[in-house]
Structure formats: C-alpha cells, structure tokens
C-alpha cells in the first residue's frame, strides 16, 4: 500500500504552526475590532459567476488558477480564490445596504491552482478586512493604518515597509489605458502571451507582469501621474497627508497596480525583504465600482488581505499562552480524586494535563518536555491527609498544599 500523503500544495496545520496560525487570526481581529469591525464568514465555494464578475476574466486567477467544478445539477461552482468577492456578494444578496457603512473582518482558507513554493500553497489562508460604504480619503488612511497596527501587534512592523500608488478614478484610468495601448502595441510581438492578451482587455496589468521582457518594456511605459485628473490627484494627496499625519512612512511605487481588476484610487502593499521573491505580506486598495459591477447599488469601499502562511514565516515560535500544570497521581486509589481536582482547576481557568504512567523521574522528564511550570503529586499518603505536593519545575521547590487551597496556590505561582 502506498503511503498516504496530503494533496500537493496543501498541508496539515498542527503544533507550533497551529499556535502561530490562530494567534495571527485572533490578534488581527482584536486590532480590527478596535476600529469597529465585526466578523463575517462566507461560504468556501460560490457560484463561479461571483468571481468572473468581480475578479475579471483577464486575471491569472480566473484564467488559470480557479478550482471550478459542476455540481449534480450542472451549476458551475468555484472554491473561493480570494475573500472580497464573497463579502460583496453577501452585502448584495442579504440586502444590507441600509446598514452601510459596514466594517467586516474575515479569516479562512482560499484556493488557487498555482505552482506551490515557499509561502504559497494551493489551499492557503488569509485574514482580510473590508470597509463597505467608505468614500473619503480618510477611509483609505484608516484602512492602511489599521493594517499597519495588525502587523505591529504581530511584532512585524520592523521588518516591513509600506508602498502605495494611485490608480485614479474611472476617467483617469480610461485616459491612461488608451496611452498604454498605444505604447505597448509597438512591442506587441515582444510581449509574453499573457501580456498580449492583457493588451486587448486590461493593459494596466502588463505593468504587473513578472516576465523579464515584459518588465523591461514596461520600464519605459508612460507614467500614470501624467494622466491623473485634478480630483484624483487631490484625493491621493489627501491620503498621503493623512498617512504623514499619523507618522506612517511610505514609498511611492508607480508600478504598483495590484493583480485584480476591481481596484481604483489608492492601492498599497506592505512588503518585506526577508521572504525572497514572495515579498508582499499584506495588500489591498479601494474598489469603488465593484459592488455595482456585481449587481448592487453604487457603494464605495476599501479593503486588504494578508496571507497567513507568509506572516507565519516572519514570526518566531510563540510561548504557551497558558502556564501548564502537570497532575501526577500515584496509585489507582488516587485517580478519582486526581480527576476531580483537574476538573475543578480547569473550570477555574487553569491548563492541567495528566500523567498516570511510569515512575516520578520519567514523569518529571515528560513534564519538562511539555513545558510544565508546576507539578502536582498526589499519592495515597497525601490523599489520606487531604493534601498534595506542589513542585515548581523551574526552581525544584516542593511544598505541601491543602487541597482546598490548591487553586489559590497555583494562581499565585503563575502570577509571580
């Protein structure tokens, strides 16, 4: 029989990895909650049209990477490749426009069929935040500053930098699109096959190409700044001033266009040089036209998402959040009392694990291995006196403690 293996591009999450994974989610939501965000969970799969209408058919995600399939009724369904489309679909299908503005935080698995590599999986996980009904530059500033605070709370603010750009409003992008088509048309035969297709439908995405020839051609492309109208310039200037007012440093990157078709005005990325080519750890931008594009009412919005796997790679191992106490009953006559004591201690909020087998030397070795701070020894003699022996695993000190004082004594030890 061949050895069972996970599907390529997937992985099991357990041990220290699971601890970091859930720490990222919990810490991120706690920060976003301070900004008024609520949790939302959307289905892992949607009708395929949800992503065709939102992400855009010219993107690599739609054309190459989506996991799409037909159900038994012939409906085309797709495992979600990103989170924004589902959140917007939820706004529309649940008729929540009267509740705007809405601030939504999500976390969960996403799916893209791409080549697995360091920090990139076919089933990956994201945290994300969407601010629906956000129409002022200050909304962009708040979204970016909140993203920075998330990274700061995770201890990553010293290893990342912020890059920002503007894609302007619809009129600005239309004028720039025409200029790019005229420029890239001169090099059409030299462009990659993907960029030749983009030239017809979304030439801005050629600027995002990773192909070396495409990048060389793009280096001489017209600058977007020359095509920004006055209102778009003013909008972006106010975003930059807002970031400066908060003391957030940034780098202007005029080649930053993001990989999805629905962005407008501000786009941003937090990047690091500690992950090699996979340098983006959190990214987002404004998408004022997406809700209407998907069939809803015109609704300005801004959001961001971060890959949990990439954040994990930047983080050190984390210490256990709850101190561990090891229960060591000696002799079967003590087992019932040990079980009752553990139940009471756990109910009081303590983390207690048990070890019933082997001599005390082996049990202490196992207690060290799991990082136990305290050990409770309950033998027949102790039970007859209604006491336990409480040992501090770090100092080796051992005290006799009355059972009715045990919880208090453990709490004092953990607080000291």
N, C-alpha and C positions, 0 to 999 in steps of 0.2 A: 504494500500500500504506500502510495506517495505521501510525503509529509504535507499536512495541511498548512497553507500559507495565506496571509491576507492578500486581497486583490492588489495588484501593482498600483502604487500611488495612494494607498491607504495605510493606516497604521492603528495599532492599539494604543490607547492613552491610559497609563496606569502609573502608580508610584509617584515619584517626584515630578514627573511630567504632568500627571493629572493634577497635582497640587498647584503647579505653576499655571496650568491651563485655567483652572477655576478661580485662582487668585486674580488673574487678569480680568476675567469676566466680572467678578464681584467688586474689585477695586474700581474698574471702569464705570460700572453702573452707579456706584456710590458717588463718584465725582459728578456724573451726568445728572444724578438725582438732585444735586445741589443747584443745578441750573433749571430745574423744573421738568425733567424728563421722566416719562413713565416707560415701563417695559411693554414691548409688543412681541408676539410670536406669530409668524405667518407660516403657512404650510411649507414643507420641504419641497413639494412639487406644485406647479401651477400649470394652467393651460399654456401651451407653447406661445400663443399669441401675446401673452403678457410680456414676454421677453423680446419678441420680434418688434413689438410696438415701442418698447422703452429703450432697449439697448441699441437697436439699429442693426439692420441686416448686413452692413458693411464691416462690422466689427469682427475681430477674430473670434470673440466669444460665440457669436451667433453662427458664423460661417464655418467654424472649425471645432469648437470646444464644448458645445452644449450636449448634455445627456438627454436626448429626446426619445420618446417611445410612444406607441399607441396602446391604449388600454383595450379592454374586451369589447367596448362599444365603438372602437375606431377613433376615439378622441386623441389628439396629439397632446401629450403631457411632457413637461421638462423639469428635471431636477434643478432647483434654483442655482444659477451661477453667481448671483450677487443678491444683495438684500433690498436695495432701494425700490426696485420694481414691485416687489411683493407688498411693501409698506404703502406705496402709492395705490396699488390695486385695492388694498384693504380700505384706504380712505374713500375710494370711489364706490366700491361695492357695498360698504356699510353706511354710506351716506353721511359721513361725519363732517361735512363742510361747515355745519353750524357750530362745530366745536373748535374751529380754527381760531388762533394758531394751535397746532399740535406739536408736541415735542416727544419723539419716540426713540427709545433705545432698544436694540436687538442684539442677540448673540446666538450663533448656531452654525451648523455645517453648511457649506456651499460645495458645488460640484462643477468641475471643468475637466474636460478630456484634453490634457496637455502633457508634455514630457515631464515626468517627475524629476525634481532636482532639489538641491539644498533649500529648505524652507518652502518648497512648493509641492503640493500634493493634489491628487485628483479629487479626493474629499479633503477639503481644508475647512478652517473655521474662522469666522470673523466676528468682531464686535462692530457695531455701527450706530450712528445717530442721525436722525432725520428731523429737521425743523420745517414743518409744513405751514405755510402762511407767513413766511419771513420775507419781508420786502425791502428792508432798509439795509444800507451798508453796515450798520451796527450789528445786524444779524450775522453777517459774514465774520465780523470781528469776534463776536461771541462764540460762534461755532469753532473758529480757529483757536481761540484762547482756551476753550473747553477741551479741545483735542490735546493742546499742549499740557493742560493740567492733568489729563489722563496719563500721558506719558511721564509727567513729573511724578505723579503718585506711584507709578510703577518703578520709579528710580532710573528712568531712561533719558531724562532731559539733558544730561551732559553728553550723551552720545548721538544726539540727533540735531539736525538743523532744518529750518523751515524755508521752503521755496514756494513762491507764489507767482501767479500770472493772471491776466485777464483775457477772456475770450469775447468781451464786449456784448452788446445787445444784438438782436437779430439783424438790424440794418448794417452794423459794423461787420458782422460775420459774413453777410452776403457780399459786401464790397471786397472783403479780404479773400473770400472764396474765389471770386472772379479773378483776382490778381494771382492767386496761387495756380489756378487752372492755366492761365496764360503762361506762367513761368514754367511749371512742370511739364506742360505739353511739349516744350522744346527738348525735353530729356525723356520723353515717354518710353522710347525703346531701351533706355539705360536703366529705367526703374525696375524694381522687383515686380514679379507677377501680382503680388498683393497690392503694391502701391499703384500699379496700373489700373487695377480695379477701383481703388480708392479715388483715383483721379476723376473718375466719372461720377462718383456718388458723394464722397466726403474727403476732399483734398487736404483738409486740415490734419487728417490722421496720418498723412505721409510724414508730417513733422515728428510723429511719434514712432516711426519705423525704427527697428533695431538693425536692419540691413545696413552694412557698412557703406555700400554705394549710395543707397537712399540718403544716409546721413550726410555724406559728402555733398550730394546735390542740394539737400535741404539747407546746408550751411550758408548758401548764397541766396536763399529764398527771400522775398520781400518780408520786412518786419511788420508784424501785426499793428504795432503802435501807430504807423502812418495811416491806418485805415479806421482807427477808433474815432467815433464821433464825439462831440463835446460831452454829451451826457454820460457816455461810457467812461470817458477819461475822468470826469468828475466823480463818478461812482467809485472807480478804482482808487483814486487819490484819497477819498474818504476812508476806504478800507485800510489803506497804508497808514494814514494818520491815526486811525483807531488802534492799529497794532503798535505803533510807536508810542501812543499814549499809555498803553499797558506795559511798555518796556519789552515787548516781544520783538526780537531781531529777526530779520528775514532777508532772503536773497531773491532778487527779481530774475526769473528764468523765462525768457520769451519763447522758449521751445516747449514749455510745459503745456500740453493740450489735454492730457488725460486720455484714457483709452475708450471711453464711452461717448456716444453721440449726443447725449442729452444735456451736456454742461453748457453754461453761459456765464458771463461776467467772471467772478472770482473762481480760480482753481488753485489748489495748493497740495503740497506733499511735504511730509516730514521724512527726511532721508538720513541714512547713516552710511559711513564708510566701513563699518565693521562686518558687513554681510556679503562682501564681494559685489557681484553684479546685481544681486537682489537687494538693492539699497533702499527701496521705498518701504516704510513700515506703517504709514498711515497716510491716506489721501482722500481728497474729496473736492467739493465745489458746489456752485449754485446751479440749479436746474429749473429755471422759471417756466419753461414751456412743457415740462414732462407731464404734469397732471392733465393738462388739456390735451396733449398728444395721445394720452391713454384713454381719453373719453370723458374726463372730468371737467370741472369748472376751472377757469384760469386761476392758478394758485402758485405764487412764488414760493421757492423752497431752497434749502441748502442742507447738505449732509456730508458725512465722511464715514469711512470704514477702515479697519485695520486688521491685518492678518494675524491671528493669534499665534500661529506657528512661528512667524518671524519675530514677534515680540518675545516669545519663549526663548529664542536663540540668543537674545540680547541680555536675558536675565540670569542671575546666578541661582543656584539652588536655594530654596527657601527653608527656613527653620519651621519646625512644627508649631502651629499656632496655639495649640492647647498642650500644656505640660502633661506628660504621660506618667501615670501611676501603675505599677505592676502589682497585682494581687497574687500571693504565693501561699495557698492553703497547704498544710501538711497533714496528711491522713484523711481518710474518707469521712470521718465523723465531723470534720470542719467544713466540708464542701457546701453544705446547705447554708451555713452562716456566712461563708465567703460570698456565695451567690447573692444573698440578701444585702450584704454590705456593698457589693458592687452596684446592685440595682439602686440603692439609696444614693450612693456617691454620683452615679451617672445622672440620676434625676436632679441632683444639686448642681449639675453642670460640669462635672469633672470627667476627664478621659481616663478610663480604667480598663486595662486589659489583664487577662488572667494567664497563669502558667501553672498547670497542675502536675506536670511530669518531671521526673529527674530529681537529683539531689540539689541542694541550695546553690552549690558552686556553679552548676550548669544553668540554673535558673537566673542567677545574678549575671552570668555571661550573656544570656538572652536578653535580660533587661537592659544591659549596656548596649546591645546591638540595636534595640528599638528606641534607644534614647530616653529611657525612663528616668525621671528625676527622683522618684520615690519608689520604694518597695514596701508592701505590706506583708508581713509574715504572720500567719495565723496557724499555730499548732494547737494540739489538744490541751497543753498546759495553759496557753494563752486563753483558749476558749473557756476553760474552767474558771479563769479569773476575770472573764469578760473584758479582756484587753487584746491588743495586737502589738507587734513590734513594728515600728515605722523607721525605715532606713533611708537616709539621704544618700543617693547613689554617687553623688559628686564628692561629698566630704567623708563618707563612710560612717558618719554618726548614726547611732541607733537608739531610739527612745521607746519606752513602754507607754502606750497611749490607751486610755479607756475608750471603749467602742463608741460611747455616746459623745465623745469629744473628737472622734477621728476626722470628721468632715471639717471642723473648725481648724484642727491642726494642719491638715493638708492645705487648706486655703491659705493659712499663714505662711507655710513653706513656699507656696507658689508666688505669693506676693512679696516675699523677702528677696 
